[in-house]
Amino acid sequence: MTAHTETRIPDPLIRTLADFRFELRRFLHFSEQAALDAGLQPQQHQLLLQVAGASDEATVTIAYAAERLGLKHNSAVELVDRCVREDLLERTEDPADRRRAILRLTRKSQRILARLSGEHARELIEAAPRLTRTLQHLQRHAAAEAAR
């Protein structure tokens, strides 16, 4: 008995989703490696980025960090504790609610984050044409699929 393998051309939406996933993964791999090269674990970099990038109206607490990173509260506590031990974050009592801790970057983490942000900006400038093209294809194919 011979095995019959059917060769078929991938659906344009599937191909585009695969391309989009590849481009995202490519950027995430760059980001993870850049964090490691800077002496951070990738999750530490992501946490610092969320603390630094919070709006002026946001109260940056462990609950805020957990939500932004998609972590359970206890996992966020462990990550924050590690960052505090490594002098990347300061944790102070919230004067409005003494049960909560406010998170702030240290000078050390500000310097690291500034360097990493510059590297990420340069990488995104290079990746922007690929990402834009992939997003445009994705938009077109998703719209066609939705119209079916």
C-alpha positions in Angstrom: 0.0 0.0 0.0 1.4 3.4 -0.9 0.8 6.4 1.1 -1.0 9.1 -0.8 -0.1 12.6 0.3 -2.4 15.4 -0.9 -0.6 18.6 -1.7 -2.7 21.6 -1.5 -2.1 25.3 -1.6 -2.6 27.0 1.7 -5.6 29.2 2.2 -4.4 32.9 1.8 -5.6 33.7 5.3 -3.7 30.8 6.8 -0.6 31.7 5.0 -0.9 35.3 6.0 -1.5 34.4 9.7 1.6 32.2 9.5 3.6 35.1 8.1 2.3 37.4 10.7 3.1 35.0 13.5 6.6 34.6 12.1 7.2 38.3 12.1 6.0 38.7 15.6 8.1 35.8 16.8 11.1 37.2 15.0 10.7 40.5 16.9 10.0 38.8 20.2 13.2 36.7 19.8 15.1 39.9 19.2 13.6 41.4 22.3 14.3 38.4 24.5 17.9 38.3 23.3 18.4 42.0 23.8 17.1 41.7 27.4 19.4 38.8 28.1 22.3 40.7 26.6 21.5 43.7 29.0 21.5 41.4 32.0 17.8 41.0 32.4 15.4 38.1 32.1 12.8 38.8 29.3 10.0 39.0 31.9 12.0 41.6 33.9 12.3 43.7 30.8 8.6 43.4 30.1 7.8 44.4 33.7 10.1 47.5 33.5 8.5 48.5 30.2 5.0 48.3 31.7 6.0 50.3 34.8 7.7 52.9 32.7 5.0 53.1 30.0 2.1 53.4 32.4 -0.2 56.4 31.8 0.0 59.3 34.3 -3.5 58.3 35.5 -2.5 54.7 36.3 -1.5 53.6 39.7 1.3 51.1 39.1 0.8 48.3 41.5 1.5 44.6 41.5 -2.1 44.0 40.4 -1.5 46.5 37.5 1.7 44.7 36.5 0.0 41.3 36.7 -2.8 42.4 34.4 -0.5 44.1 31.9 1.8 41.0 31.7 -1.0 38.4 31.8 0.4 36.9 35.0 -1.3 35.6 38.1 -0.9 37.9 41.1 1.5 35.5 43.0 3.7 35.2 39.8 3.8 39.0 39.5 4.8 39.3 43.2 7.7 36.9 42.6 8.8 38.9 39.5 8.6 42.2 41.4 10.5 40.8 44.4 13.3 39.6 42.0 13.4 43.1 40.4 13.5 44.8 43.9 16.4 42.5 45.0 18.3 43.4 41.8 17.7 47.1 42.3 15.5 47.4 39.2 12.3 48.5 41.0 11.4 50.4 44.2 8.3 49.3 46.0 6.6 52.0 48.3 3.4 51.9 50.3 0.5 53.5 48.5 -0.6 56.5 50.8 -4.2 56.2 49.5 -4.4 52.4 50.3 -1.7 51.1 52.6 -2.5 47.5 51.5 -1.0 48.3 48.0 2.5 48.9 46.9 3.4 51.4 44.3 6.2 50.4 41.8 8.8 52.7 40.4 11.8 52.3 38.3 15.3 52.8 39.8 18.0 54.8 38.1 19.7 51.5 37.2 16.5 50.2 35.4 15.9 53.6 33.7 19.4 53.4 32.2 18.9 49.8 31.0 15.4 50.5 29.7 16.6 53.6 27.8 19.3 51.5 26.1 16.9 48.6 25.3 14.2 51.0 24.0 16.7 52.5 21.6 17.7 49.0 20.4 14.0 48.1 20.0 13.2 51.3 18.1 16.0 50.5 15.6 14.8 46.9 15.2 11.2 48.1 14.7 12.3 50.6 12.1 14.0 47.7 10.2 11.0 45.4 10.7 8.3 48.0 10.0 8.0 47.4 6.3 7.7 43.6 6.8 5.2 44.0 9.6 3.2 46.6 7.7 3.0 44.5 4.6 2.0 41.4 6.7 -0.7 43.4 8.5 -2.1 44.8 5.3 -2.3 41.3 3.8 -3.9 40.0 7.0 -6.5 42.8 6.9 -7.3 42.0 3.3 -7.5 38.3 3.8 -9.4 38.5 7.1 -12.0 40.8 5.5 -12.4 38.4 2.6 -12.8 35.5 5.0 -15.4 37.5 7.1 -17.4 38.3 3.9 -17.8 34.5 3.0 
